[in-house]
Amino acid sequence: MRTIDGKFTTSTSAWSRVWRDVRLLAHLGRQIVQYWTKGSRIRRSYRRKDDRGEVYWLD
């Protein structure tokens, strides 16, 4: 299984670990923004279809 920090753990210098943590923080920030933007659109669409009794397929 692929993890978000697995490919960044090969180097042990302090600078590389800080840079790895910065990239990880940026990755988590992008996930949060996508949850708020894309996720809210999907949830809104799902609620509208659910209220009308329609089927909404999620992948």
Number of C-alpha atoms within 10 A of each C-alpha: 3 6 6 10 12 9 10 15 10 9 11 9 8 9 10 14 15 11 12 17 14 12 15 15 12 12 13 13 12 12 12 12 11 12 13 11 11 11 13 12 12 13 11 12 13 17 14 13 13 12 9 9 9 11 9 12 6 6 3
